[in-house]
Amino acid sequence: MGVHDGHRQRMKRRFLEHGLDNFDDVNVLELLLFYAQPRQDTNAMAHALLDRFGSLSAVLEARPAELRTVNGIGDNAAALLGLIPAVSRRYLLDKSPAAEPVDTPAAAGRYFIPRFMYETEEVVYALLLDARKQPICCRELSRGTVNAAEINARRLAELSLERRASAVILAHNHLSGVALPSAEDEIATAQLRRALGLLGVELSDHIIVAGCEYVSMSESGLLR
């Protein structure tokens, strides 16, 4: 038995019996890193990660190249840490009601919030709906844009026609933490609504998401 094995077994048993509620952030990272670093002192690495990034969430959202700047963190550890938010997001999406019609701003908020969880870039989605407001498909239109003006109207129109959509709901996230549409968002949304209208497709809403909050442009009277 190695020098760290007894400590590791105690930590694992503590988690299995009591969960993470009595773990601090260092302990959480230390436990995670057991599975990427079987022979090293992961407590020191956990402290180093928190010193470098400042919080548990920042560690888990850091890019692999940034994580590897911390002593002892290699590809295995970077991949494992990156899996946590990715799997958490997949879990939230899997728990979301699949058959629910998206026919109100509240339903749109419930639909989109999990899709933006743990994102570190701005992303624009288009949700295509049939005549009963049931989802046909949800497609990522752009990533890393600074505002909704970057949405490609031609691509959105082609996708709507290809999937025979009756309506579209747009959504994008604000990394600022404030879910308020910008002036650019309003202008771009109006342009896209007119373009889709020429095809007989309704742009029924544009949802702005920030964390667990959202704003519906339709509900706010900004969809014109």
N, C-alpha and C positions, 0 to 999 in steps of 0.2 A: 504493500500500500504506500502510495506517494505521500509526501509531506502535506499536500493540500487535500487528500482524499477524504479524511475525516470531516474537515470543515465543509467540503462540498456536499457530502451526504447529509450533514445536519441542515444545511441551507435548503437542499431539495426537500427534505422531510418537513421542514418548517413551512415551505410553500404548499406542499401537498395537504398538510393538515390545517393550515390557517389562511391560505391565499396570500395576496400581496399587501393586505391592509396594514400589517405591522412591519413592512419593509420600507426603508427610506429609499431615495432615488439611487444612491450608491449601491445598496443591496440589490435593487432590481437589475441594474446594469451588470453587477458582478455575477448574478445568477444567470443572466442571459449569456454572458461571455464564457461561462463554463462549457457551452456546447460548441464554441468556436476555438477555444484555447484550452485543450485538455491538460496541459502540463505547466501552465504559467499562472502567476498570481494575478487574478482578474480584478481583485480589489484595487490594486494600484492603477490598473487600466481604467476602471470605472471612475476613480477620482480624477484621473488625467482627462478623461472625456468631458466630465462635468466642468472642470476648470477651463477647458478649451472652449466649450460651447455654451455654458452657463445654465442649462436646464436639461431635464430629461427629454422634453419634447424637441428641443433644438438638436440634441444628439440624434434622436431617431429620424429627424427630418434632414439631417446633414447629407450632403452628397458623398459618394464613396471616396472620391479623391480627397475631400476634406477630412473624412474619418481617418484615412491612411496617414495623415500627417501626425497623428497621435502615436507615440511610441508603443509598440506592441500590437497595433491594430493593422491587420493584413486583409487580404481579400475575403477570407472566410468570415472574419468578424464584421467587416463592412457589409457583406451580403446579408448576414444574419440580422444586423441592426436595421437594415433597409427593409427587410421582410416584415418587420413588426407593423409599421403604418400601412404597408401594402396589403397585408393579410387582414388588418383591422378594417380597412376600407372595403375589401371584398366581403367580409363578414357582414358589414352594415348593409351593403347592397343586397346580399342574399336574404337578409331579414326583411327587406322592404317588400311591401305587398305588390305582387307582380300583376295581378288581374284588376287592380283598382283603376277606374277611369280617371284621367287627369283633366277634370272638368271645372276645377275651381283653383284660385290662387293658393289656397291651403294645400290642396292635393299636389300642385306643382312644387310647392316648397318641400313637402315630404319626399317627393320624387327626387329632387335635385340635391338637397343638402348632403346626403351620403356620397354622392358622386364627387363632391369637392372636398371631402374630408382629407386632411393631410396633404393636400396639393401645395406645392411650393412655387408653382407657376400659375399665371392666369390662363384659364382654359375656357373655350366657348363650346357649348353643346347645342344641338338642335334635336328636340324631341318631336317626331312625326306622329300624328294622330289620325285615326280614321274618323268617319262621320259620327261615331258614338263617343268620341274622345278617348278611345282605347289606344294605348301606345302601339305603334307599328314598329318603330326602332328608335334608338337614340344614338346619334353620331357626334363624334368630336369634330368640330369644324376648324379650330385653330388652337394653338398652344404657344404661350409665351408672349401673347399680344398685350398691348397696354390699354386698349379700350375696344369696345364693340365695333368701332369703325373698321377694324381689320377683317371683319367677317366677309367672306367672298360671296357676294349676292348670286353670282352665276352658279357656283357650286351648290348653294342652298336650293336654288330653283331646280337644278337638274336632279338633285336628290329627292325633292318633293314630288316631281313628276315621275321619276323612276319608281318610287314606292307608293304612288297614287295616294298621297296624303291629302286629307281634307283641311287639316290645320297643322300649324307648327308652333311650338313654344321654344323660344330661345332662352338660354341661361348662361351666365358667366360669373366668375368669382372675382371679388376684390380682396387682394392680399392685405390691404390697409386695415382690414377689420371693420370697415364701415360699408354697409350694404346700401349705399345711396347711388342712384344712377347719376352719371356725369352728364354734362351738356352734350358731349360727343356720343354717349350712349343713346341719348334721346334722338339726336339727329340721325344716327345710323339706323336705329330701330324704325323710325318713320320711313326712311328710304327703303328698308327691307320689307316693311309692311306693304308699301306701294308696289314694289316689284313682285311680291308674291300675290297680291291682289289681282294683278294683270293675268295671272295664271289660274285664278279662281281658288287660290289657297289662302286661308285665313291665318294671319299671324296673331294668335290669340293672347299671347303674353310674352313678356321678357322678364325673367327672374334674375335678380342680382343677389348673390350669396356671399356672406362673409361669416365664416365659422358656422355657428348653429343658427344664425339669423339670415333672413331673406327679405327682400322687398320685391313686390310685384308691380311692374310698371302699369299693368292694366288696372289693378286695384287702386293705384295711386293717381289715376287719371292722366298718366303720361303716355299712354299708347294712343297715338293720333296719326 
